[in-house]
Amino acid sequence: MTATTGGGDAVTGVEAAERGATTIADRVVAKIAARAAREALKAAPEEPEEAPGSGPAGRPPHAAVVVHRDAARIRISLELRYPCDIGAQCGAVRRQVIRRVRTLAGMEVPEVAVQVERLHSPYTRDKGRGRVR
């Protein structure tokens, strides 16, 4: 058995902090955030009188991320079904994104901006009328 002093590796003698660093790319954090947003929206309660065949609302969430040191600032773009409690759904998305990014990437998340790009109504879907006024 080889002994070292100062806490270095027994084989190389190099301190753990000096052996390297792990970096997580912005696009990886963006994928984690987008997946977390999908999870939060799936967990949201469905509307009681939903039109038949209305399915999920539009496109899946998209995330843009800027990572600086161990902090990620995240912008989530998503589409929601209408009518819904928009504030509650955005809050659920924020909480889930923060939780998952902290857990999976080990990063702090000081800012999550949620942008609702479109609201989908099951009552005006596929009517062939275009825009409803």
BAKOL-95415 format. One record per residue (C-alpha): residue number from 1; x, y, z; residue in one letter. Coordinates in steps of 0.001 Angstrom, whole numbers. Example, Ala and Ser with C-alpha at 12.3 -4.5 7.8 and 13.67 -1.06 7.14 Angstrom:
BEGIN
[1; [12300; -4500; 7800]; A]
[2; [13670; -1060; 7140]; S]
This chain:
BEGIN
[1; [0; 0; 0]; M]
[2; [1328; 3403; -955]; T]
[3; [798; 6315; 1392]; A]
[4; [671; 9954; 340]; T]
[5; [716; 13153; 2279]; T]
[6; [-1662; 16058; 1823]; G]
[7; [-4609; 13984; 577]; G]
[8; [-3317; 13312; -2957]; G]
[9; [-4128; 10219; -5019]; D]
[10; [-2164; 7144; -3887]; A]
[11; [-1098; 6342; -7467]; V]
[12; [-406; 9752; -9008]; T]
[13; [165; 11902; -5929]; G]
[14; [-2011; 14656; -7500]; V]
[15; [-4617; 16473; -5429]; E]
[16; [-8225; 15893; -6523]; A]
[17; [-8814; 19602; -7285]; A]
[18; [-5749; 19650; -9547]; E]
[19; [-6708; 16645; -11699]; R]
[20; [-9295; 18441; -13810]; G]
[21; [-12780; 19831; -13924]; A]
[22; [-16155; 18768; -15216]; T]
[23; [-17974; 21215; -17447]; T]
[24; [-21535; 20864; -18659]; I]
[25; [-22353; 22450; -22005]; A]
[26; [-25133; 25028; -22276]; D]
[27; [-27037; 22796; -24708]; R]
[28; [-27066; 19955; -22169]; V]
[29; [-28531; 22246; -19511]; V]
[30; [-31071; 23458; -22102]; A]
[31; [-32165; 19865; -22761]; K]
[32; [-32535; 19218; -19030]; I]
[33; [-34617; 22400; -18673]; A]
[34; [-36875; 21611; -21657]; A]
[35; [-37488; 18090; -20356]; R]
[36; [-38273; 19446; -16875]; A]
[37; [-40788; 21884; -18404]; A]
[38; [-42494; 18988; -20222]; R]
[39; [-42633; 17059; -16935]; E]
[40; [-44242; 20024; -15171]; A]
[41; [-46857; 20481; -17894]; L]
[42; [-47725; 16762; -17916]; K]
[43; [-48252; 16890; -14146]; A]
[44; [-50682; 19820; -14490]; A]
[45; [-54336; 18844; -14045]; P]
[46; [-56314; 18457; -17255]; E]
[47; [-59365; 20585; -17962]; E]
[48; [-62550; 18752; -16898]; P]
[49; [-64533; 19341; -20106]; E]
[50; [-61906; 18785; -22705]; E]
[51; [-62919; 18531; -26334]; A]
[52; [-62499; 15026; -27807]; P]
[53; [-59142; 14467; -29481]; G]
[54; [-57659; 17768; -28348]; S]
[55; [-54335; 16127; -27360]; G]
[56; [-51317; 17982; -25979]; P]
[57; [-50958; 21691; -26617]; A]
[58; [-48756; 22475; -29614]; G]
[59; [-45017; 22100; -29760]; R]
[60; [-42914; 20875; -26845]; P]
[61; [-41167; 23485; -24665]; P]
[62; [-37884; 24954; -25881]; H]
[63; [-35118; 26226; -23592]; A]
[64; [-32301; 28714; -24109]; A]
[65; [-29583; 28762; -21464]; V]
[66; [-26618; 30918; -20522]; V]
[67; [-24204; 29289; -18072]; V]
[68; [-21666; 31354; -16158]; H]
[69; [-19518; 29427; -13684]; R]
[70; [-21944; 27325; -11639]; D]
[71; [-25096; 29315; -12417]; A]
[72; [-27561; 28893; -15281]; A]
[73; [-29977; 31567; -16492]; R]
[74; [-32788; 29881; -18378]; I]
[75; [-35510; 31042; -20775]; R]
[76; [-38318; 28562; -21500]; I]
[77; [-40678; 29081; -24456]; S]
[78; [-43864; 27042; -24411]; L]
[79; [-47417; 26708; -25626]; E]
[80; [-50364; 26121; -23296]; L]
[81; [-53882; 24827; -23634]; R]
[82; [-56610; 27444; -23114]; Y]
[83; [-58409; 27905; -20768]; P]
[84; [-55933; 27243; -17972]; C]
[85; [-54380; 28935; -14980]; D]
[86; [-51420; 30418; -16834]; I]
[87; [-49702; 31754; -13707]; G]
[88; [-49924; 28409; -11900]; A]
[89; [-48573; 26484; -14883]; Q]
[90; [-45679; 28918; -15367]; C]
[91; [-44882; 28679; -11640]; G]
[92; [-44895; 24871; -11813]; A]
[93; [-42545; 25004; -14810]; V]
[94; [-40154; 27354; -12968]; R]
[95; [-40061; 25154; -9849]; R]
[96; [-39512; 21932; -11808]; Q]
[97; [-36782; 23449; -14011]; V]
[98; [-34903; 24781; -10967]; I]
[99; [-35241; 21438; -9162]; R]
[100; [-34057; 19304; -12101]; R]
[101; [-31144; 21544; -13142]; V]
[102; [-29882; 21663; -9536]; R]
[103; [-30201; 17900; -9181]; T]
[104; [-28839; 16764; -12544]; L]
[105; [-26295; 19478; -13366]; A]
[106; [-25395; 20709; -9876]; G]
[107; [-25943; 24334; -10901]; M]
[108; [-27718; 27202; -9202]; E]
[109; [-30571; 28728; -11187]; V]
[110; [-31019; 32415; -10262]; P]
[111; [-33437; 33116; -13138]; E]
[112; [-36043; 31154; -15082]; V]
[113; [-38029; 33262; -17537]; A]
[114; [-41118; 31525; -18920]; V]
[115; [-42482; 32855; -22201]; Q]
[116; [-45922; 31654; -23310]; V]
[117; [-45829; 31846; -27102]; E]
[118; [-49296; 30520; -27899]; R]
[119; [-52525; 29397; -26277]; L]
[120; [-54428; 26490; -27855]; H]
[121; [-58169; 26096; -27458]; S]
[122; [-59682; 22671; -28064]; P]
[123; [-62858; 24433; -29236]; Y]
[124; [-61239; 26245; -32179]; T]
[125; [-58823; 23491; -33176]; R]
[126; [-58964; 22121; -36724]; D]
[127; [-62019; 24146; -37714]; K]
[128; [-60350; 25373; -40901]; G]
[129; [-61200; 28995; -40064]; R]
[130; [-57737; 30355; -39333]; G]
[131; [-57647; 33177; -36824]; R]
[132; [-60606; 33632; -34458]; V]
[133; [-61624; 37222; -33678]; R]
